[in-house]
Amino acid sequence: MELCDANFPDSLLHSWAWMIDQADDREIVEYAKRSLLNALGSTQQVESFMHKFRQLGGATKADI
């Protein structure tokens, strides 16, 4: 499920997105947010990616 043109594997981007939505540990969520921001380059790109990720139902174990 390709959601953007970042130079990172889709599975890594999906893992970070999953962490943002599902992790119980605040530090993990913050790490995932920083990682996506670094990968995508802007808060707007992260928000767009997360919106698409959520619209498509998030990640399955097969995606990660």
N, C-alpha and C positions, 0 to 999 in steps of 0.2 A: 504494500500500500504506500506508494510514493506520494508524499504530501507537499514536498518542496524541492528546491534545487540545491540544497546544502551539500557540501563536499564531505559528508559523513554518511556512514551506512544507515539505511532506513531503520534497521533493527535497533541501532543505538539511539536514534532520535525518538523512536517509539518507546524505548525503555525509559528514557527521561520523561517523556510525556506521561507514561503510565505512573511513574514515581510521583509526579506532580499531583495526579488525580487520586492515587491509591495509597501512598505511603502514610503511615501513622506517625512517623518520626519527622519532626519539623526540620531537622538538619538535612535529612535526605531530600525533602521537598525543596529546600533552599539550594542544595547542591544541584538538583535537577534543573531548577529554574536558571541558575547561573550557567550551567552547561548548555542549555538550549539557547540562551542569550548569546553566549560565545560562538555557538555553531551557526546561528541564524543571523546575527549581527544587529538586530534591533528589537526593541520591545514589541513594536508593531508586527514584525515577522513572527515572533513567538506567539503573540495573541492569535494571529491568523492561523498558524500551524495548529495550535491547541483547539481552535474552533473547528477546523477541518477534522482533526483527530477525534474529537468528541462527536461530531456529526456522523462519522463513519463507525461509531461504536467503540472507539478506543482500540487498544491492542489485545490480541489474544495471545496465548502462550506460544502459538506457532509463529506469530510476528516477532516475538521477543526471543 
